[in-house]
Amino acid sequence: MLSLPITFTSVIGVFAPVFSRPVWQHVKVLMTGAVLAPGKRTVTAILQIMDAVQRPPFRRIIVS
């Protein structure tokens, strides 16, 4: 499970009601990666910075 600072969680938390609970877990990873990724913020770059490229929920969306 992704552990985020309280301040960041409260900022992105306004979007939580729009997503189901399982989807929200993925959204948190993608939003955090978008903040941390240097340069172009592609989905692949975001997943790489979050070290999520090989995790099962994300592995199948990466086409290389």
mmCIF file as gemmi writes it, N, C-alpha and C atoms, coordinates in Angstrom:
data_model
loop_
_atom_site.group_PDB
_atom_site.id
_atom_site.type_symbol
_atom_site.label_atom_id
_atom_site.label_alt_id
_atom_site.label_comp_id
_atom_site.label_asym_id
_atom_site.label_entity_id
_atom_site.label_seq_id
_atom_site.pdbx_PDB_ins_code
_atom_site.Cartn_x
_atom_site.Cartn_y
_atom_site.Cartn_z
_atom_site.occupancy
_atom_site.B_iso_or_equiv
_atom_site.pdbx_formal_charge
_atom_site.auth_seq_id
_atom_site.auth_asym_id
_atom_site.pdbx_PDB_model_num
ATOM 1 N N . MET Axp A 1 ? 0.836 -1.179 0 1 0 ? 1 A 1
ATOM 2 C CA . MET Axp A 1 ? 0 0 0 1 0 ? 1 A 1
ATOM 3 C C . MET Axp A 1 ? 0.878 1.238 0 1 0 ? 1 A 1
ATOM 4 N N . LEU Axp A 2 ? 0.443 2.235 -0.73 1 0 ? 2 A 1
ATOM 5 C CA . LEU Axp A 2 ? 1.17 3.478 -0.87 1 0 ? 2 A 1
ATOM 6 C C . LEU Axp A 2 ? 0.954 4.365 0.349 1 0 ? 2 A 1
ATOM 7 N N . SER Axp A 3 ? 2.044 4.797 0.964 1 0 ? 3 A 1
ATOM 8 C CA . SER Axp A 3 ? 1.965 5.682 2.124 1 0 ? 3 A 1
ATOM 9 C C . SER Axp A 3 ? 2.35 7.091 1.684 1 0 ? 3 A 1
ATOM 10 N N . LEU Axp A 4 ? 1.429 8.022 1.842 1 0 ? 4 A 1
ATOM 11 C CA . LEU Axp A 4 ? 1.657 9.389 1.386 1 0 ? 4 A 1
ATOM 12 C C . LEU Axp A 4 ? 1.591 10.369 2.55 1 0 ? 4 A 1
ATOM 13 N N . PRO Axp A 5 ? 2.291 11.508 2.422 1 0 ? 5 A 1
ATOM 14 C CA . PRO Axp A 5 ? 2.187 12.541 3.458 1 0 ? 5 A 1
ATOM 15 C C . PRO Axp A 5 ? 0.751 13.051 3.581 1 0 ? 5 A 1
ATOM 16 N N . ILE Axp A 6 ? 0.377 13.434 4.774 1 0 ? 6 A 1
ATOM 17 C CA . ILE Axp A 6 ? -0.992 13.9 5.057 1 0 ? 6 A 1
ATOM 18 C C . ILE Axp A 6 ? -1.375 15.078 4.165 1 0 ? 6 A 1
ATOM 19 N N . THR Axp A 7 ? -0.462 16.014 3.969 1 0 ? 7 A 1
ATOM 20 C CA . THR Axp A 7 ? -0.77 17.192 3.16 1 0 ? 7 A 1
ATOM 21 C C . THR Axp A 7 ? -1.109 16.802 1.728 1 0 ? 7 A 1
ATOM 22 N N . PHE Axp A 8 ? -0.297 15.92 1.148 1 0 ? 8 A 1
ATOM 23 C CA . PHE Axp A 8 ? -0.544 15.483 -0.225 1 0 ? 8 A 1
ATOM 24 C C . PHE Axp A 8 ? -1.85 14.704 -0.316 1 0 ? 8 A 1
ATOM 25 N N . THR Axp A 9 ? -2.087 13.841 0.66 1 0 ? 9 A 1
ATOM 26 C CA . THR Axp A 9 ? -3.318 13.054 0.681 1 0 ? 9 A 1
ATOM 27 C C . THR Axp A 9 ? -4.552 13.954 0.747 1 0 ? 9 A 1
ATOM 28 N N . SER Axp A 10 ? -4.479 15.023 1.542 1 0 ? 10 A 1
ATOM 29 C CA . SER Axp A 10 ? -5.639 15.921 1.641 1 0 ? 10 A 1
ATOM 30 C C . SER Axp A 10 ? -5.864 16.689 0.345 1 0 ? 10 A 1
ATOM 31 N N . VAL Axp A 11 ? -4.792 16.999 -0.368 1 0 ? 11 A 1
ATOM 32 C CA . VAL Axp A 11 ? -4.936 17.723 -1.642 1 0 ? 11 A 1
ATOM 33 C C . VAL Axp A 11 ? -5.564 16.829 -2.702 1 0 ? 11 A 1
ATOM 34 N N . ILE Axp A 12 ? -5.046 15.61 -2.867 1 0 ? 12 A 1
ATOM 35 C CA . ILE Axp A 12 ? -5.594 14.735 -3.907 1 0 ? 12 A 1
ATOM 36 C C . ILE Axp A 12 ? -6.876 14.043 -3.453 1 0 ? 12 A 1
ATOM 37 N N . GLY Axp A 13 ? -7.125 14.055 -2.147 1 0 ? 13 A 1
ATOM 38 C CA . GLY Axp A 13 ? -8.303 13.389 -1.594 1 0 ? 13 A 1
ATOM 39 C C . GLY Axp A 13 ? -9.624 13.942 -2.085 1 0 ? 13 A 1
ATOM 40 N N . VAL Axp A 14 ? -9.624 15.167 -2.609 1 0 ? 14 A 1
ATOM 41 C CA . VAL Axp A 14 ? -10.873 15.736 -3.122 1 0 ? 14 A 1
ATOM 42 C C . VAL Axp A 14 ? -11.385 14.956 -4.326 1 0 ? 14 A 1
ATOM 43 N N . PHE Axp A 15 ? -10.502 14.207 -4.992 1 0 ? 15 A 1
ATOM 44 C CA . PHE Axp A 15 ? -10.897 13.422 -6.153 1 0 ? 15 A 1
ATOM 45 C C . PHE Axp A 15 ? -11.397 12.024 -5.788 1 0 ? 15 A 1
ATOM 46 N N . ALA Axp A 16 ? -11.156 11.584 -4.571 1 0 ? 16 A 1
ATOM 47 C CA . ALA Axp A 16 ? -11.493 10.22 -4.146 1 0 ? 16 A 1
ATOM 48 C C . ALA Axp A 16 ? -12.954 9.834 -4.363 1 0 ? 16 A 1
ATOM 49 N N . PRO Axp A 17 ? -13.929 10.706 -4.089 1 0 ? 17 A 1
ATOM 50 C CA . PRO Axp A 17 ? -15.323 10.287 -4.261 1 0 ? 17 A 1
ATOM 51 C C . PRO Axp A 17 ? -15.713 9.949 -5.704 1 0 ? 17 A 1
ATOM 52 N N . VAL Axp A 18 ? -14.904 10.385 -6.646 1 0 ? 18 A 1
ATOM 53 C CA . VAL Axp A 18 ? -15.212 10.148 -8.062 1 0 ? 18 A 1
ATOM 54 C C . VAL Axp A 18 ? -14.864 8.719 -8.475 1 0 ? 18 A 1
ATOM 55 N N . PHE Axp A 19 ? -13.988 8.065 -7.724 1 0 ? 19 A 1
ATOM 56 C CA . PHE Axp A 19 ? -13.486 6.75 -8.076 1 0 ? 19 A 1
ATOM 57 C C . PHE Axp A 19 ? -13.952 5.693 -7.083 1 0 ? 19 A 1
ATOM 58 N N . SER Axp A 20 ? -14.052 4.456 -7.562 1 0 ? 20 A 1
ATOM 59 C CA . SER Axp A 20 ? -14.313 3.352 -6.635 1 0 ? 20 A 1
ATOM 60 C C . SER Axp A 20 ? -13.055 3.131 -5.802 1 0 ? 20 A 1
ATOM 61 N N . ARG Axp A 21 ? -13.183 2.424 -4.688 1 0 ? 21 A 1
ATOM 62 C CA . ARG Axp A 21 ? -12.039 2.21 -3.793 1 0 ? 21 A 1
ATOM 63 C C . ARG Axp A 21 ? -10.869 1.512 -4.497 1 0 ? 21 A 1
ATOM 64 N N . PRO Axp A 22 ? -11.093 0.427 -5.257 1 0 ? 22 A 1
ATOM 65 C CA . PRO Axp A 22 ? -9.957 -0.219 -5.931 1 0 ? 22 A 1
ATOM 66 C C . PRO Axp A 22 ? -9.29 0.69 -6.97 1 0 ? 22 A 1
ATOM 67 N N . VAL Axp A 23 ? -10.09 1.428 -7.703 1 0 ? 23 A 1
ATOM 68 C CA . VAL Axp A 23 ? -9.535 2.327 -8.723 1 0 ? 23 A 1
ATOM 69 C C . VAL Axp A 23 ? -8.773 3.465 -8.058 1 0 ? 23 A 1
ATOM 70 N N . TRP Axp A 24 ? -9.263 3.942 -6.93 1 0 ? 24 A 1
ATOM 71 C CA . TRP Axp A 24 ? -8.604 5.04 -6.223 1 0 ? 24 A 1
ATOM 72 C C . TRP Axp A 24 ? -7.168 4.667 -5.84 1 0 ? 24 A 1
ATOM 73 N N . GLN Axp A 25 ? -6.935 3.395 -5.509 1 0 ? 25 A 1
ATOM 74 C CA . GLN Axp A 25 ? -5.575 2.962 -5.179 1 0 ? 25 A 1
ATOM 75 C C . GLN Axp A 25 ? -4.639 3.156 -6.381 1 0 ? 25 A 1
ATOM 76 N N . HIS Axp A 26 ? -5.119 2.88 -7.575 1 0 ? 26 A 1
ATOM 77 C CA . HIS Axp A 26 ? -4.32 3.073 -8.788 1 0 ? 26 A 1
ATOM 78 C C . HIS Axp A 26 ? -4.153 4.559 -9.093 1 0 ? 26 A 1
ATOM 79 N N . VAL Axp A 27 ? -5.199 5.316 -8.887 1 0 ? 27 A 1
ATOM 80 C CA . VAL Axp A 27 ? -5.146 6.755 -9.152 1 0 ? 27 A 1
ATOM 81 C C . VAL Axp A 27 ? -4.102 7.419 -8.256 1 0 ? 27 A 1
ATOM 82 N N . LYS Axp A 28 ? -4.027 7.003 -7.001 1 0 ? 28 A 1
ATOM 83 C CA . LYS Axp A 28 ? -3.026 7.579 -6.092 1 0 ? 28 A 1
ATOM 84 C C . LYS Axp A 28 ? -1.607 7.321 -6.599 1 0 ? 28 A 1
ATOM 85 N N . VAL Axp A 29 ? -1.356 6.123 -7.104 1 0 ? 29 A 1
ATOM 86 C CA . VAL Axp A 29 ? -0.032 5.803 -7.646 1 0 ? 29 A 1
ATOM 87 C C . VAL Axp A 29 ? 0.259 6.697 -8.853 1 0 ? 29 A 1
ATOM 88 N N . LEU Axp A 30 ? -0.706 6.824 -9.754 1 0 ? 30 A 1
ATOM 89 C CA . LEU Axp A 30 ? -0.495 7.622 -10.958 1 0 ? 30 A 1
ATOM 90 C C . LEU Axp A 30 ? -0.338 9.108 -10.648 1 0 ? 30 A 1
ATOM 91 N N . MET Axp A 31 ? -1.13 9.634 -9.722 1 0 ? 31 A 1
ATOM 92 C CA . MET Axp A 31 ? -1.029 11.056 -9.37 1 0 ? 31 A 1
ATOM 93 C C . MET Axp A 31 ? 0.291 11.359 -8.659 1 0 ? 31 A 1
ATOM 94 N N . THR Axp A 32 ? 0.719 10.471 -7.785 1 0 ? 32 A 1
ATOM 95 C CA . THR Axp A 32 ? 1.989 10.668 -7.096 1 0 ? 32 A 1
ATOM 96 C C . THR Axp A 32 ? 3.145 10.601 -8.089 1 0 ? 32 A 1
ATOM 97 N N . GLY Axp A 33 ? 3.096 9.65 -8.992 1 0 ? 33 A 1
ATOM 98 C CA . GLY Axp A 33 ? 4.127 9.538 -10.023 1 0 ? 33 A 1
ATOM 99 C C . GLY Axp A 33 ? 4.164 10.739 -10.937 1 0 ? 33 A 1
ATOM 100 N N . ALA Axp A 34 ? 3.009 11.314 -11.233 1 0 ? 34 A 1
ATOM 101 C CA . ALA Axp A 34 ? 2.958 12.503 -12.087 1 0 ? 34 A 1
ATOM 102 C C . ALA Axp A 34 ? 3.661 13.68 -11.421 1 0 ? 34 A 1
ATOM 103 N N . VAL Axp A 35 ? 3.568 13.775 -10.123 1 0 ? 35 A 1
ATOM 104 C CA . VAL Axp A 35 ? 4.25 14.844 -9.395 1 0 ? 35 A 1
ATOM 105 C C . VAL Axp A 35 ? 5.762 14.592 -9.361 1 0 ? 35 A 1
ATOM 106 N N . LEU Axp A 36 ? 6.148 13.343 -9.215 1 0 ? 36 A 1
ATOM 107 C CA . LEU Axp A 36 ? 7.562 13.003 -9.043 1 0 ? 36 A 1
ATOM 108 C C . LEU Axp A 36 ? 8.325 12.812 -10.349 1 0 ? 36 A 1
ATOM 109 N N . ALA Axp A 37 ? 7.65 12.506 -11.442 1 0 ? 37 A 1
ATOM 110 C CA . ALA Axp A 37 ? 8.329 12.18 -12.701 1 0 ? 37 A 1
ATOM 111 C C . ALA Axp A 37 ? 8.99 13.42 -13.308 1 0 ? 37 A 1
ATOM 112 N N . PRO Axp A 38 ? 10.278 13.321 -13.618 1 0 ? 38 A 1
ATOM 113 C CA . PRO Axp A 38 ? 10.948 14.436 -14.295 1 0 ? 38 A 1
ATOM 114 C C . PRO Axp A 38 ? 10.649 14.403 -15.787 1 0 ? 38 A 1
ATOM 115 N N . GLY Axp A 39 ? 10.706 15.538 -16.42 1 0 ? 39 A 1
ATOM 116 C CA . GLY Axp A 39 ? 10.514 15.605 -17.867 1 0 ? 39 A 1
ATOM 117 C C . GLY Axp A 39 ? 9.092 15.321 -18.287 1 0 ? 39 A 1
ATOM 118 N N . LYS Axp A 40 ? 8.963 14.591 -19.395 1 0 ? 40 A 1
ATOM 119 C CA . LYS Axp A 40 ? 7.642 14.253 -19.92 1 0 ? 40 A 1
ATOM 120 C C . LYS Axp A 40 ? 6.905 13.34 -18.956 1 0 ? 40 A 1
ATOM 121 N N . ARG Axp A 41 ? 5.665 13.664 -18.688 1 0 ? 41 A 1
ATOM 122 C CA . ARG Axp A 41 ? 4.888 12.863 -17.741 1 0 ? 41 A 1
ATOM 123 C C . ARG Axp A 41 ? 3.968 11.907 -18.481 1 0 ? 41 A 1
ATOM 124 N N . THR Axp A 42 ? 4.582 10.922 -19.115 1 0 ? 42 A 1
ATOM 125 C CA . THR Axp A 42 ? 3.809 9.882 -19.773 1 0 ? 42 A 1
ATOM 126 C C . THR Axp A 42 ? 3.441 8.832 -18.735 1 0 ? 42 A 1
ATOM 127 N N . VAL Axp A 43 ? 2.488 7.995 -19.065 1 0 ? 43 A 1
ATOM 128 C CA . VAL Axp A 43 ? 2.097 6.938 -18.129 1 0 ? 43 A 1
ATOM 129 C C . VAL Axp A 43 ? 3.287 6.035 -17.848 1 0 ? 43 A 1
ATOM 130 N N . THR Axp A 44 ? 4.069 5.729 -18.861 1 0 ? 44 A 1
ATOM 131 C CA . THR Axp A 44 ? 5.237 4.873 -18.662 1 0 ? 44 A 1
ATOM 132 C C . THR Axp A 44 ? 6.235 5.525 -17.726 1 0 ? 44 A 1
ATOM 133 N N . ALA Axp A 45 ? 6.52 6.804 -17.91 1 0 ? 45 A 1
ATOM 134 C CA . ALA Axp A 45 ? 7.457 7.516 -17.029 1 0 ? 45 A 1
ATOM 135 C C . ALA Axp A 45 ? 6.943 7.547 -15.596 1 0 ? 45 A 1
ATOM 136 N N . ILE Axp A 46 ? 5.641 7.753 -15.451 1 0 ? 46 A 1
ATOM 137 C CA . ILE Axp A 46 ? 5.033 7.785 -14.116 1 0 ? 46 A 1
ATOM 138 C C . ILE Axp A 46 ? 5.171 6.431 -13.436 1 0 ? 46 A 1
ATOM 139 N N . LEU Axp A 47 ? 4.882 5.367 -14.155 1 0 ? 47 A 1
ATOM 140 C CA . LEU Axp A 47 ? 4.982 4.025 -13.568 1 0 ? 47 A 1
ATOM 141 C C . LEU Axp A 47 ? 6.425 3.65 -13.264 1 0 ? 47 A 1
ATOM 142 N N . GLN Axp A 48 ? 7.352 4.102 -14.103 1 0 ? 48 A 1
ATOM 143 C CA . GLN Axp A 48 ? 8.757 3.802 -13.841 1 0 ? 48 A 1
ATOM 144 C C . GLN Axp A 48 ? 9.237 4.516 -12.582 1 0 ? 48 A 1
ATOM 145 N N . ILE Axp A 49 ? 8.88 5.772 -12.403 1 0 ? 49 A 1
ATOM 146 C CA . ILE Axp A 49 ? 9.312 6.507 -11.217 1 0 ? 49 A 1
ATOM 147 C C . ILE Axp A 49 ? 8.702 5.912 -9.956 1 0 ? 49 A 1
ATOM 148 N N . MET Axp A 50 ? 7.525 5.331 -10.085 1 0 ? 50 A 1
ATOM 149 C CA . MET Axp A 50 ? 6.859 4.71 -8.935 1 0 ? 50 A 1
ATOM 150 C C . MET Axp A 50 ? 7.245 3.242 -8.787 1 0 ? 50 A 1
ATOM 151 N N . ASP Axp A 51 ? 8.128 2.755 -9.669 1 0 ? 51 A 1
ATOM 152 C CA . ASP Axp A 51 ? 8.567 1.352 -9.657 1 0 ? 51 A 1
ATOM 153 C C . ASP Axp A 51 ? 7.373 0.406 -9.726 1 0 ? 51 A 1
ATOM 154 N N . ALA Axp A 52 ? 6.405 0.767 -10.548 1 0 ? 52 A 1
ATOM 155 C CA . ALA Axp A 52 ? 5.181 -0.025 -10.662 1 0 ? 52 A 1
ATOM 156 C C . ALA Axp A 52 ? 5.059 -0.726 -12.01 1 0 ? 52 A 1
ATOM 157 N N . VAL Axp A 53 ? 6.072 -0.617 -12.843 1 0 ? 53 A 1
ATOM 158 C CA . VAL Axp A 53 ? 5.988 -1.178 -14.195 1 0 ? 53 A 1
ATOM 159 C C . VAL Axp A 53 ? 5.745 -2.676 -14.175 1 0 ? 53 A 1
ATOM 160 N N . GLN Axp A 54 ? 6.35 -3.386 -13.24 1 0 ? 54 A 1
ATOM 161 C CA . GLN Axp A 54 ? 6.226 -4.835 -13.215 1 0 ? 54 A 1
ATOM 162 C C . GLN Axp A 54 ? 5.146 -5.347 -12.27 1 0 ? 54 A 1
ATOM 163 N N . ARG Axp A 55 ? 4.425 -4.461 -11.592 1 0 ? 55 A 1
ATOM 164 C CA . ARG Axp A 55 ? 3.356 -4.921 -10.699 1 0 ? 55 A 1
ATOM 165 C C . ARG Axp A 55 ? 2.152 -5.332 -11.536 1 0 ? 55 A 1
ATOM 166 N N . PRO Axp A 56 ? 1.468 -6.39 -11.164 1 0 ? 56 A 1
ATOM 167 C CA . PRO Axp A 56 ? 0.384 -6.942 -11.975 1 0 ? 56 A 1
ATOM 168 C C . PRO Axp A 56 ? -0.676 -5.954 -12.473 1 0 ? 56 A 1
ATOM 169 N N . PRO Axp A 57 ? -1.199 -5.037 -11.675 1 0 ? 57 A 1
ATOM 170 C CA . PRO Axp A 57 ? -2.254 -4.206 -12.242 1 0 ? 57 A 1
ATOM 171 C C . PRO Axp A 57 ? -1.761 -3.269 -13.347 1 0 ? 57 A 1
ATOM 172 N N . PHE Axp A 58 ? -0.476 -2.951 -13.347 1 0 ? 58 A 1
ATOM 173 C CA . PHE Axp A 58 ? 0.046 -2.015 -14.336 1 0 ? 58 A 1
ATOM 174 C C . PHE Axp A 58 ? 0.817 -2.696 -15.446 1 0 ? 58 A 1
ATOM 175 N N . ARG Axp A 59 ? 1.31 -3.879 -15.211 1 0 ? 59 A 1
ATOM 176 C CA . ARG Axp A 59 ? 2.182 -4.567 -16.164 1 0 ? 59 A 1
ATOM 177 C C . ARG Axp A 59 ? 1.521 -4.733 -17.529 1 0 ? 59 A 1
ATOM 178 N N . ARG Axp A 60 ? 0.253 -5.024 -17.558 1 0 ? 60 A 1
ATOM 179 C CA . ARG Axp A 60 ? -0.391 -5.326 -18.849 1 0 ? 60 A 1
ATOM 180 C C . ARG Axp A 60 ? -0.713 -4.096 -19.687 1 0 ? 60 A 1
ATOM 181 N N . ILE Axp A 61 ? -0.592 -2.876 -19.131 1 0 ? 61 A 1
ATOM 182 C CA . ILE Axp A 61 ? -0.892 -1.695 -19.935 1 0 ? 61 A 1
ATOM 183 C C . ILE Axp A 61 ? 0.342 -1.116 -20.602 1 0 ? 61 A 1
ATOM 184 N N . ILE Axp A 62 ? 1.527 -1.606 -20.246 1 0 ? 62 A 1
ATOM 185 C CA . ILE Axp A 62 ? 2.764 -1.105 -20.832 1 0 ? 62 A 1
ATOM 186 C C . ILE Axp A 62 ? 3.077 -1.929 -22.08 1 0 ? 62 A 1
ATOM 187 N N . VAL Axp A 63 ? 3.133 -1.259 -23.208 1 0 ? 63 A 1
ATOM 188 C CA . VAL Axp A 63 ? 3.462 -1.912 -24.467 1 0 ? 63 A 1
ATOM 189 C C . VAL Axp A 63 ? 4.833 -1.416 -24.876 1 0 ? 63 A 1
ATOM 190 N N . SER Axp A 64 ? 5.816 -2.338 -24.931 1 0 ? 64 A 1
ATOM 191 C CA . SER Axp A 64 ? 7.145 -1.911 -25.327 1 0 ? 64 A 1
ATOM 192 C C . SER Axp A 64 ? 7.643 -2.69 -26.504 1 0 ? 64 A 1
